[in-house]
Amino acid sequence: MAKPPDRNLDLVRALECFVTTLKVGSMSETARKLGITQSAVSQQINNLEKALGAQLVDRMLRPLRPTSDGMQLFSQAEALLEGANRILSSTRNLSERPMPLLRLSVLSSLSGILSPSIVQTLHEQLPIDKVVVASGLAHTHRKALLNRETDILITSDPLLEIDSLERHEILLEPFVLLVPMGAPYTPGDLRSLGKALPLVRYHSESPIGNRIEVHLRRQGIELPHWCEFDNADSVVGMVTSGKAWTVTSPLHVLQGVRDWSKLQCLPLPRPGLSRLTVVVSRRGELRGLTFRIAELAKAVVRETVVPMIAEHMPFLQAETKTNGVVHLTSPTAPQQFPPYEQKAAAKISG
């Protein structure tokens, strides 16, 4: 029974030493051609012979010649090395060739604002044949990235528990209170508001739904579970109808509101709650494209989102940091960033 190959054997390197030696007839000349030492060439060939259980080179002859087993291996090894060189040649200039497909997953609350501008810019400035954009919730995008069903995420879930990812911060926004116009709300008193109107929630299994629920519980605010939705449009639509109120993010408000005269957007009472939006991808696979998309996204936020916030939510203040990231803050209800944002910001900046 043949001896199993040594797990430490560098097969391609060993075959390269073997083939080159037989072509030039000398290990010293092979070492010169490959830029390694003669002892390294000898060791590679010895390792190959041990792995195959056969002598491949007749070391008594000058120039060196193959044994009968070496002759049988030589043609196969030469073909294998030629194939490896073709692979290297075809991928060495990969960054200069068009990318056939880019799959981009964007939070629903950002897709309508960011996606058109990003896709148009990518087509104009980069050699990408086709861009496919999927909008949805953070937890569905997480699964898509982990299953390699998408390439880049623009999400509120930075997947901090996974080390092999690249992350770029785009926007930090405080959650806000959305109520029907004329709702009986005394600033800071969510309990009374909850008695007058029901709270419409996000789906309990969604990250945003969980975070809002935990935040309310920490304030000792327990409200009946009247209704929940899995998308921002439905949540905002229920408030617009005058039948409920909610806690949501400014981006969700911008996405879902159709008639601003029917509702009010107000600061969330202290302590505040925030959401961080980031661009995430697998590290080292997209030739710097993740950083490029993050820069595009930040530019769109500054040029499109900030003016809309100033018009419809003037109590929020926008500050652009040195890295181009926009931080929205509410001076009337200072935010207390929970550990989630602190850890995310630390990991991303680090």
Secondary structure, 3 states (H helix, E strand, C coil): CCCCCCCCCCHHHHHHHHHHHHHHCCHHHHHHHHCCCHHHHHHHHHHHHHHHCCCCEECCCCCCEECHHHHHHHHHHHHHHHHHHHHHHHHHCHHHCCECCEEEEEEHHHHHHHHHHHHHHHHHHCCECCEEEEEECHHHHHHHHHCCCCCEEEECCCCCCCCCEEEEEEEEEECEEEEECCCCCCCCCHHHHHHHCCEEEECCCCHHHHHHHHHHHHCCCCCCCCEEECCHHHHHHHHHCCCCEEEECHHHHHHHCCCHHHEEEEECCCCCCEEEEEEEEECCCCCCHHHHHHHHHHHHHHHHHHHHHHHHCCCCEEEECCCCCEEEECCCCCCCCCHHHHHHHHHHHC
